[in-house]
Amino acid sequence: MKQKIEVVRTLLDALPFIKKFNNEKIVIKYGGSAQTSSDLKEQFAEDIVLLHIVGIKPIVVHGGGTSITKLLADLGINTQFVDGQRVTTKEVMRIAEMVLSGEINKEIVSLLNNHGGKAIGISGKDANFLEARAKDFNNFGYTGIIETVNTAIVDNIIDDGFVPVIAPIASSSTIGHPGFNINADLAASQIAIAMRARKVLFLTDTKGVLNKDMELFTNLSIEQTQALKEDGTINGGMVPKVDACIEALRGGVKKAHIIDGRVEHSLLLEILTSSGIGTCIEL
């Protein structure tokens, strides 16, 4: 009986958040260990399906850098990074699109459907959902910066009761152009702004934003986050994630979260519990 009461208490703890976020769009950037561990994949799918069933509108934006790098290595194709971003040659672009829009996107869609959800996978090329320009062609090749997010296709997917799963490949206005490889964190930020999402969440392989003693910051303002960047507390791979958070907040998203995707059911813990598990950044 005691265990049953605990289950009820957990449900009651979630109820205010279910009410609060009902009918709200939440963008989730899916990557890291959560995308490579079989158990975590299953739990991620369960979380997304549950959020959808209780009336929240999740929008999944996924990465796939590790899989791209592995396939490039298997094919003997060199790949380089500058400031943490991949240099995308035309050859690398073909592989990136194959992995992101094909293998990974369809795996996530299948997982969600197999767990009782209804998901549709697209890339940014579909209906010109994402239109981009070159970040710096001489140094980065076909790595792009999003210029336009045409929301109609994703709005239609959501209105029809499906979960959109988006691969961060963008189209170009130039006929015959291979398109652009987009950083998934930055894609999630831009999509959250354009879709007027309530929240954006980034799944990572750390607890969140940590201080110099490796302790978690549970809440930060934009000003505090900028100061932590300036003094070097936030560094390395965390910098583009907090930059994406700040960009989203300045674009009208109410809260941005960086959470540990290695934790079981991390999405539900962050969205539907009073304590949460990661770092929340807000205005």
FENWORA-V825488 format. One record per pair of residues at least 24 apart in sequence whose ideal C-beta (glycine too) atoms are under 7 Angstrom apart, sorted by the first residue. I is the first residue (numbers start at 1). J is the second residue. D is the distance in whole Angstrom. If there is no record, write none. Layout:
BEGIN
i = [I/I]
j = [J/J]
d = [D/D]
END
This chain:
BEGIN
i = [13/13/14/14/17/17/18/18/18/21/21/21/22/22/23/23/24/24/24/25/25/25/25/25/25/26/26/26/26/26/26/26/26/27/27/27/27/27/27/27/27/28/28/28/28/28/29/29/29/29/29/29/29/30/30/30/30/31/31/31/31/32/32/32/32/33/33/33/34/34/34/35/36/40/41/43/43/45/45/45/46/47/47/47/48/48/48/49/49/49/49/50/51/52/52/57/58/59/59/59/59/59/59/60/60/60/60/60/61/61/61/61/61/61/62/62/62/62/62/62/63/64/64/64/67/67/67/68/68/68/71/71/82/82/84/84/85/85/85/86/86/87/87/87/88/88/88/88/88/89/90/90/93/93/93/93/96/97/97/100/100/100/101/101/105/105/108/109/112/117/118/118/118/119/119/119/120/120/120/120/121/122/122/122/123/123/124/124/124/124/124/124/125/125/125/126/127/127/128/129/129/130/130/130/130/131/131/131/132/132/132/132/142/142/142/143/143/144/144/144/144/146/146/146/146/149/149/149/151/151/154/166/183/185/185/185/186/188/189/189/189/192/192/193/193/193/193/196/197/198/199/199/199/199/200/200/200/201/201/201/201/202/202/202/202/203/203/203/204/204/204/204/205/205/206/207/207/208/208/208/208/208/209/209/209/209/209/216/217/218/218/219/220/220/221/222/222/222/222/225/242/245/249/249/249/254/255/255/256]
j = [273/274/272/273/271/272/54/55/272/56/198/271/55/56/55/57/56/57/198/57/59/195/196/197/198/56/57/58/197/198/199/201/271/59/61/188/191/192/195/197/200/58/59/60/201/267/61/184/185/188/201/202/203/60/61/62/203/62/63/184/203/203/204/205/261/205/261/262/203/261/262/62/66/261/111/264/265/111/112/115/115/265/267/268/112/117/163/112/115/116/117/268/271/117/163/158/163/154/164/166/191/195/197/108/163/164/165/166/166/168/184/187/188/191/104/105/108/165/167/184/184/99/100/104/99/103/104/95/96/99/95/99/139/140/237/240/140/143/183/143/181/140/141/143/140/141/142/143/181/141/142/178/142/178/179/181/181/169/179/167/168/169/167/169/165/167/165/165/163/163/161/162/163/162/163/165/157/162/164/165/165/153/164/166/167/169/166/168/169/170/171/182/169/171/179/153/152/153/171/153/154/170/171/182/187/170/171/173/170/172/180/182/178/180/181/180/181/170/180/181/182/170/182/187/190/190/191/194/194/195/195/191/240/240/241/244/244/244/244/247/248/248/253/248/251/252/253/252/253/254/253/254/255/257/248/253/256/257/259/267/270/241/244/257/258/259/261/266/241/258/260/261/261/262/260/260/278/258/259/260/278/279/234/238/242/258/279/279/279/279/280/280/279/281/282/246/249/281/283/281/281/281/281/282/283/282/280/282/281]
d = [6/6/4/7/6/5/5/7/7/5/6/7/4/7/6/7/6/7/4/5/6/5/7/4/6/6/7/5/6/6/5/7/7/5/6/5/6/4/7/5/4/6/7/5/5/7/5/6/6/4/7/5/6/6/7/4/6/6/4/6/6/6/6/4/5/5/6/5/5/3/7/7/7/7/6/6/5/4/5/5/6/6/4/5/6/6/6/6/5/6/4/7/7/6/6/5/6/7/5/7/7/6/7/7/7/7/5/7/5/6/6/6/4/6/6/7/6/7/7/7/4/5/5/4/5/7/6/6/5/5/6/6/6/7/6/6/6/6/6/6/7/6/5/7/7/5/4/5/4/5/7/6/4/5/7/6/5/5/7/4/7/6/4/6/6/5/5/5/6/6/6/5/7/6/4/5/5/5/6/7/4/7/7/6/4/4/7/6/5/4/6/7/6/5/6/6/7/4/5/5/7/4/7/7/7/6/6/7/4/7/4/6/6/5/6/7/5/5/3/7/5/6/6/7/5/6/6/4/5/6/6/7/7/5/6/4/6/7/4/5/4/5/5/6/3/6/6/7/6/6/7/7/5/7/5/5/5/4/6/7/7/5/7/7/5/6/3/7/7/6/7/6/7/6/6/5/7/5/6/7/4/3/6/7/7/6/4/7/5/6/7/5/6/5/7/5/6/7/6/6/7/5/7/7/6/7/6/5/5]
END
